[in-house]
Each structure stands twice: as structure tokens, then as C-alpha cells.
Amino acid sequence: MNTGNIQKRVLLVMSSEDEMGISGKQTGTWFTELAAPYYILTEAGYEVVFASPDGGEAPIDLLSMKVPFTTEYTARFLQDPVALFAARNTRKLRNINYDTFDAVFFPGGYGLLWDLASDSHVIKLIRDFHASNRPIAMVCHAPAILRDVKKANGEYLVKGVSLTGFKNAEDTEVELLGHLLFSLEDELQRRGANYVSKANWEPNVVVDGVLMTGQSPASAAPLAEALAKRLKG
């Protein structure tokens, strides 16, 4: 790294919520959606900083730590003291000056429907990244956070924008649709988004302007690759 070159930084925002509402089902960030971008972006030369609303240890969905949901990235993360330390000591989101970051990455998992999606600070962060033309990458359930984000002119940010995210059909397949606070697919379409999906669990990355979205866990790595490439300019 040449000294004249300031290392680009990516803020990776995790949910602090470990329960799916009143169902009491354990949740958290989907593991490979945290691990894949962490390695892909750090290996591309970027600094990745983990943050969450509460700070400290951000929960990881236990289901995503089991076969068949594990990946080469999750296996590596579990053997990596630095990565584990970072995930157990996330920075408190409100204490971070996010203007010093070049991009933001939101991994999925169900918890974020209960905290990030209605967090005024997160909504403002997305608005500010969008207004300053910095990439916003979101995978799986994370695009649900866009539900209440509006531009300065009062229009929904997703209006007329092509994007993807976890499908109702995928939620139904894992028997969780009935437990969710709201459906990402329905709510974003209701706000004028052009929701684009592929077959269940197939990798699918949709880029429209600064918004970069991935459909399901298989999209985490290709989405991180696309972001890394974009940050190279």
C-alpha cells in the first residue's frame, strides 16, 4: 500500500436483535453474509469496520452456523481470532462518523426487520450515503431497511429503482413468512421499487446507481466482489 493512498473504508452494519419478535425464535446476522464480505473486501485492500445499534457482540443466527448454510468463509471466520474479536466488539453505530467511510454493507438475517429497518439513524445514514453517491450494498433481508427511506424531495428512495432481496417464496420455504414483521418483497414494491428476483436461493445481484442488492445468502460473495470492484473505481 503506497503511503499517499488513503485506504478506503467500508462500514458493515449488523443487527443487534437476536429474537424474531414475539415468536421467540433466535436470529441475528446470517453468518456467510458477514464472513464473505469481510474477507472479500479486506483482501481487496479495504478496511472493514463492524458496527451495530447497541455495539458490542452482535448476534449471529445459529441456523446459519450449521450445515448446509456454512461456507468456506464461515469456516475461516471461526478460525480467525481477529475476525471473531471484531464481531464480538462491534462499534456503536451512533458513535461512528460515517462520513469517513466510502461505502456501507448491510448483511442480512431476520433481526434487522426489528431494529435497523425502523432505526432513524440508519435511515439517515442511507439517505446521506445515497445523496453523496457512495455505494450502499445490501443482501438478503437487508434491503427491507429501505422501506422507510425517503429522498430530500419526500419520495421513497426505492421508487423506480431496480433491486432485489429475499423473496416471499424463500421465506415460505423456510417456514418463516408468518413470523416476520413485514414482507420485504411486498413493502418495497408498494413503494414503487422494481423488484427483480431469480429462482429460490440462486445468486442474483442487482445494481442500480449507488444501490447494490443481493437476493439471498448465495449472493453475498458476488455482491461483495461487485462492491470491491466498484471501490477500485
C-alpha positions as CSV (number, residue, x, y, z in Angstrom):
1,M,0.0,0.0,0.0
2,N,1.6,3.3,-1.0
3,T,1.5,5.9,1.7
4,G,0.0,8.6,-0.4
5,N,-3.1,6.4,-0.9
6,I,-5.6,6.5,1.9
7,Q,-7.1,3.1,2.5
8,K,-10.8,3.0,1.5
9,R,-13.2,2.0,4.3
10,V,-16.4,0.0,4.4
11,L,-18.8,0.2,7.2
12,L,-20.5,-3.2,7.8
13,V,-23.7,-2.7,9.8
14,M,-25.1,-5.7,11.8
15,S,-28.4,-6.0,13.7
16,S,-28.4,-6.1,17.5
17,E,-31.6,-8.1,17.6
18,D,-31.4,-11.8,18.5
19,E,-35.1,-12.6,18.6
20,M,-37.8,-12.7,16.0
21,G,-40.4,-10.6,17.7
22,I,-42.9,-12.5,19.9
23,S,-42.1,-15.8,18.3
24,G,-39.0,-16.0,20.4
25,K,-37.1,-17.7,17.6
26,Q,-33.4,-17.0,17.8
27,T,-32.0,-14.8,15.0
28,G,-29.1,-12.5,14.2
29,T,-26.9,-11.8,11.2
30,W,-26.7,-14.6,8.6
31,F,-23.1,-15.8,9.1
32,T,-21.9,-16.1,5.5
33,E,-23.3,-12.7,4.7
34,L,-20.9,-11.3,7.3
35,A,-18.0,-13.5,6.6
36,A,-17.9,-13.4,2.8
37,P,-17.8,-9.5,2.6
38,Y,-15.3,-9.3,5.4
39,Y,-12.7,-11.5,3.6
40,I,-13.5,-10.3,0.0
41,L,-13.3,-6.6,1.0
42,T,-10.3,-6.8,3.3
43,E,-8.4,-8.9,0.7
44,A,-9.1,-6.3,-1.9
45,G,-7.3,-3.9,0.4
46,Y,-10.2,-2.1,2.2
47,E,-10.7,-1.6,5.9
48,V,-13.9,-3.2,7.1
49,V,-15.4,-1.8,10.4
50,F,-18.2,-3.8,12.1
51,A,-21.0,-1.7,13.7
52,S,-24.4,-2.3,15.3
53,P,-27.0,-0.2,17.0
54,D,-26.1,-1.5,20.5
55,G,-22.4,-2.0,19.9
56,G,-20.5,-5.0,21.5
57,E,-21.3,-8.5,20.5
58,A,-23.8,-8.6,17.6
59,P,-25.8,-11.9,17.4
60,I,-25.2,-14.4,14.6
61,D,-28.1,-16.6,13.5
62,L,-27.4,-20.1,14.9
63,L,-29.0,-21.8,12.0
64,S,-26.6,-20.1,9.6
65,M,-23.7,-21.7,11.6
66,K,-24.9,-25.2,10.7
67,V,-24.6,-27.3,7.5
68,P,-25.8,-26.7,4.8
69,F,-25.6,-23.0,5.4
70,T,-21.9,-22.9,6.2
71,T,-19.4,-21.8,3.6
72,E,-15.6,-21.6,3.1
73,Y,-15.9,-18.0,4.5
74,T,-17.7,-19.1,7.7
75,A,-15.2,-21.9,8.4
76,R,-12.4,-19.4,8.0
77,F,-14.1,-16.8,10.2
78,L,-14.4,-19.3,13.1
79,Q,-10.7,-20.0,13.0
80,D,-9.8,-16.3,12.8
81,P,-9.2,-14.5,16.2
82,V,-9.2,-11.1,14.6
83,A,-12.5,-11.5,12.8
84,L,-14.1,-13.1,15.9
85,F,-12.9,-10.2,18.0
86,A,-14.3,-7.7,15.6
87,A,-17.7,-9.4,15.6
88,R,-17.8,-9.5,19.4
89,N,-16.7,-5.9,19.7
90,T,-18.8,-4.1,17.1
91,R,-18.7,-0.3,17.3
92,K,-21.8,1.5,18.4
93,L,-23.2,2.9,15.2
94,R,-24.3,6.3,16.6
95,N,-20.7,6.9,17.8
96,I,-19.2,6.5,14.3
97,N,-18.6,9.3,11.9
98,Y,-19.9,7.6,8.8
99,D,-18.8,10.4,6.6
100,T,-15.3,8.9,6.8
101,F,-16.5,5.7,5.0
102,D,-16.5,5.1,1.3
103,A,-19.3,2.5,1.3
104,V,-21.7,0.7,3.6
105,F,-22.6,-3.0,3.5
106,F,-25.6,-4.5,5.3
107,P,-25.6,-8.3,5.7
108,G,-29.0,-10.0,6.0
109,G,-30.6,-12.1,8.7
110,Y,-34.1,-11.6,10.2
111,G,-33.1,-9.5,13.2
112,L,-32.8,-6.3,11.2
113,L,-36.5,-6.2,10.4
114,W,-37.0,-5.4,14.1
115,D,-34.2,-2.9,14.6
116,L,-32.3,-1.5,11.6
117,A,-35.5,-1.1,9.4
118,S,-37.0,1.4,11.8
119,D,-33.9,3.0,13.2
120,S,-33.9,6.7,12.3
121,H,-30.1,6.9,12.5
122,V,-29.8,4.0,10.0
123,I,-32.4,5.6,7.7
124,K,-30.5,8.9,7.8
125,L,-27.2,7.1,7.1
126,I,-28.6,5.5,4.0
127,R,-30.0,8.9,2.8
128,D,-26.7,10.5,3.3
129,F,-24.7,7.8,1.5
130,H,-27.2,8.0,-1.3
131,A,-27.0,11.8,-1.6
132,S,-23.2,11.7,-1.6
133,N,-23.1,9.0,-4.2
134,R,-21.4,6.4,-2.0
135,P,-22.3,2.7,-2.6
136,I,-24.9,1.0,-0.4
137,A,-24.7,-2.8,-0.6
138,M,-27.4,-4.9,1.0
139,V,-28.0,-8.6,0.8
140,C,-30.9,-11.0,1.6
141,H,-33.3,-9.3,4.2
142,A,-31.2,-6.1,4.4
143,P,-33.0,-4.3,1.5
144,A,-36.0,-4.3,3.8
145,I,-34.2,-1.4,5.6
146,L,-35.0,0.7,2.6
147,R,-38.8,0.6,3.4
148,D,-39.0,4.0,5.1
149,V,-36.0,5.8,3.5
150,K,-37.1,8.9,1.6
151,K,-35.0,11.3,-0.5
152,A,-34.9,15.0,0.3
153,N,-37.8,15.6,-2.1
154,G,-40.0,13.3,0.0
155,E,-40.2,10.5,-2.5
156,Y,-39.3,7.0,-1.4
157,L,-35.7,6.2,-2.3
158,V,-36.7,2.9,-3.9
159,K,-39.3,4.5,-6.3
160,G,-38.4,3.5,-9.8
161,V,-35.2,1.7,-8.7
162,S,-34.4,-1.9,-9.6
163,L,-33.4,-4.0,-6.7
164,T,-33.7,-7.5,-5.2
165,G,-33.8,-9.1,-1.8
166,F,-35.1,-12.2,0.0
167,K,-38.3,-13.5,-1.8
168,N,-41.6,-14.3,-0.1
169,A,-41.2,-17.8,-1.7
170,E,-37.8,-18.2,0.1
171,D,-39.3,-17.1,3.4
172,T,-42.2,-19.6,2.9
173,E,-39.7,-22.4,2.1
174,V,-38.0,-21.9,5.5
175,E,-41.5,-21.6,7.1
176,L,-40.8,-18.1,8.5
177,L,-43.0,-15.9,6.4
178,G,-45.7,-15.9,9.1
179,H,-43.3,-14.8,11.8
180,L,-42.0,-11.8,10.0
181,L,-42.8,-8.2,10.9
182,F,-43.3,-7.4,7.2
183,S,-42.5,-8.8,3.8
184,L,-39.6,-7.1,2.0
185,E,-40.9,-8.0,-1.4
186,D,-44.4,-6.6,-0.8
187,E,-43.3,-3.4,1.0
188,L,-40.7,-2.4,-1.5
189,Q,-43.0,-3.0,-4.4
190,R,-45.7,-0.9,-2.7
191,R,-43.2,1.9,-2.6
192,G,-42.6,1.8,-6.3
193,A,-39.4,-0.4,-6.5
194,N,-38.8,-2.6,-9.5
195,Y,-38.3,-5.9,-7.5
196,V,-36.3,-8.4,-9.6
197,S,-35.8,-12.0,-8.5
198,K,-34.4,-15.2,-9.7
199,A,-35.2,-18.8,-8.7
200,N,-35.1,-19.5,-4.9
201,W,-31.5,-19.5,-3.5
202,E,-29.9,-18.6,-6.8
203,P,-27.2,-15.9,-6.8
204,N,-28.7,-12.7,-8.0
205,V,-27.1,-9.2,-7.7
206,V,-28.9,-6.1,-9.0
207,V,-27.1,-2.8,-9.3
208,D,-29.0,0.5,-9.9
209,G,-27.0,3.6,-9.3
210,V,-25.4,3.5,-5.8
211,L,-27.7,0.8,-4.7
212,M,-26.3,-2.7,-4.9
213,T,-28.6,-5.5,-3.7
214,G,-28.3,-9.3,-3.5
215,Q,-31.2,-11.7,-3.2
216,S,-30.2,-14.5,-0.8
217,P,-27.1,-15.9,1.0
218,A,-25.6,-17.2,-2.3
219,S,-25.5,-13.5,-3.4
220,A,-23.3,-12.3,-0.5
221,A,-20.0,-13.2,-2.1
222,P,-20.8,-11.9,-5.7
223,L,-22.2,-8.7,-4.1
224,A,-19.1,-8.1,-2.1
225,E,-17.0,-8.8,-5.3
226,A,-19.1,-6.2,-7.2
227,L,-18.6,-3.6,-4.3
228,A,-14.8,-4.3,-4.2
229,K,-14.6,-3.7,-7.9
230,R,-16.6,-0.6,-7.7
231,L,-14.5,0.9,-5.0
232,K,-11.4,0.4,-7.2
233,G,-13.1,2.9,-9.5
